Amino acid sequence: GWAGEGPGTGGKNRHVCHAAAQLEMGSLWEEFNRLGTEMIVTKAGRRMFPTFQVKLSGLDPLADYVLLMDFIPLDDKRYRYAFHSSSWLAAGRAEPAAPGRVHFHPDSPAKGAQWMRQIVSFDKLKLTNNLLDDNGHIILNSMHRYQPRFHVVFVDPRRDSERFAHQNFKSFSFPETQFMAVTAYQNHRITQLKIASNPFAKGFRDGDPEP
C-alpha cells in the first residue's frame, strides 16, 4: 500500500524526497482490482468509487505543498467486454487521447503539517467523457484503461523556482487503482461490489433505485 518513485529520487528537493503516500481502503481497491475495476464516466461528470484517498508522511510540516492527480492511459488499446467469457478483449487502437487534465486538491496549497494530519481525500474529483467539458473534470475515453497518478508538489518560494520544477515534486501510482472507463458497468460482479460497499448506493440496496 505504500508507493514511491523508487530509485532515482536522488535529485529531488529535500522537501519532497522523503514524502511517502499510503493508499487508504487498500483492501477494497484490491477486491475491485481482482474483478477488473470499472469507473463510470458521464457527460456531467461522475465521482470515483472507491474514492482515491491517501495518508501522507515525510513532508516538511512548515512548507507549503500542492496536491494533484492526473490519469494516464495504460496502453494504446480500446476494449470491449465479452459477456460470454466475462472478460475484456482488445478491440482495436485507442482513440486519440483526451485533453490531459490535472485535478488540484481544493485545499491546495497547504502546510505539510495539515496534509499529514488527516487522510487526504479526492472526493470532489469527477470523471467525464465530454471532450468539451468546461467544469474542469478529468476527461477520459470510455472503454480505455487508465492509471491514476498522485503528485506532491513543493511550493518553492525562490524567485526562479521554475528552474527547479523537476526537483520540486514527487509522484505516486498504485497499480491496484487501475480501472476501465465505462459509460455503464459491464461486469455484473463489479456492480454488486459497488452497491455492497458504497454508502451512496443505499437506494439500490433497499430495492429503491435512485436516478
Salt bridges, closest charged atoms under 4 A:
ASP60 OD2 - HIS15 NE2 3.42
ASP64 OD2 - LYS111 NZ 3.29
ASP70 OD2 - ARG149 NH2 2.74
ASP70 OD1 - HIS151 NE2 2.90
ASP76 OD1 - LYS77 NZ 3.92
ASP76 OD2 - ARG93 NH1 3.04
ASP107 OD2 - HIS105 ND1 3.97
ASP133 OD2 - ARG101 NH1 2.65
ASP156 OD2 - ARG158 NH2 2.67
ASP160 OD2 - ARG163 NH1 2.69
ASP206 OD2 - LYS202 NZ 2.70
